[in-house]
Amino acid sequence: MPDRSFLAWPFLDDSHRALAEQLEAWCAAHLPVDHSGVDGACRALVAALGEAGFLRHTATGDGTAPDVRTLCLIRETLARHDGLADFAFAMQGLGMGPVTLFGTDAQRAWLEQTRSGAAISAFALSEPASGSDVANIATEARREGNGWALDGEKTWISNGGIADVYTVFARTGEGPGAKGLSCFLVPADTPGLEVAERLAVTAPHPLARLRLNGMRLPADALIGEAGRGFRIAMSVLDLFRSTVGAAALGFARRALDETLGRVRERQLFGAPMGALQMVQGHVADMALGVDASALLVYRAAWLKDTGAARISREAAMAKLHATETAQKVIDAAVQLHGGDGVRAGHITERLYREIRALRIYEGASDVQKVVIARAAMGG
């Protein structure tokens, strides 16, 4: 079993500890799932997580932010058991993040479906030329009659092709760059919204390139105010970024746990593998990295939950350290498992494929370094 002593840390309270026990029991009974049909697996996971009540934590339904410590705890636990389960949970929160924080009461009616698992959500921000550079979004939304017409392309959209509802960012032109973006609520059956391509990646997840071809929306599809889309996107990412670190932490904990079992049981030169000092050095580095990541992740979440207006610096530190460290921890786990570590279907091989994308999405590692440096320099 992984180390769970962190549950006693002062960042968490009794409600978090009770949730952790409930979720751990559910995961032991339901995970991992068969990943061979990724679309069907994700749909089933969303339905199961909704039925179990865990998706209610992805949004509040009243305009307030969800408890970030809860999000982190759930993502860490799910990732430790099954990366696809973590993905399915996380996208329900991220996809509806703009509606949760800035939506109208009518728009928040969608939250009843996403929080119950009856509908799947997606966050459509990235474009071929604007991943990390959000201000460079080219998709255009122009006023047409009493509504809007959108043209453009989105790519690397998680849940693309299986989502029931999307939050879509587009340029409305109130100002240059970041000042001229807006956010829209788009049901998946909206005419003009096309799934142009399904995208295959190292660790299978439902991803797609979307084409918006004269897509028409009513006036009430606008989330928040026109021209405030960049603020909406950054607020949502600020809220969820530390949870990406939590998912990485879950992967790293699993890698460490698997490694501890390996070095205790594997015999080398007449003694357990763990008796070798070089192996002990690897294990020490792994354990240190895991604890440091956990401290950064739950510090960022605690700060947000206790009233900090922005946690851009702390969330960037949490995501950067946890994702980069998890890559190193998992790589060490593969090495210490020898041939088994790269055998297709082995847990360490799966973790090796799962972790890589976390160093890219929701702000690549180099972008997090820029955020941290600017905060340190007072910029």
Buried (B, 14 or more C-beta within 10 A) or exposed (E): EBBEEBBEEEBBEEEBBEBBEEBBEBBEEBBBBEBEEBBBBBBBBBBBBBEBEBBBBBBBBEBEBBBBBBBBBBBBBBBBBBBBBBBBBBBBBBBBBBBBBBBBEEBBEBBEBBBBBBBBBBBBBBBEEBBEEBBEBEBBBEEEEEBBBBBBBBBBBBBBBBBBBBBBBBBBBBEEEBBBBBBBBBBBEBEBBBBBBBBEEEBBBBBBBBBBBEBBBEEEBBBBEBBBBBBBBBBBBBBBBBBBBBBBBBBBBBBBBBBBEBBEEBEEEEEBBBBBEEBEEBBEBBBEBBBEBBBBBBBBBBBBBEEEEEBBBBBBBBBBBBBBBBBBBBBBBBBBBEEBBEEEEBBBBBBBBBBBBBBBBBBBBEBBEBBBEEBEEEE
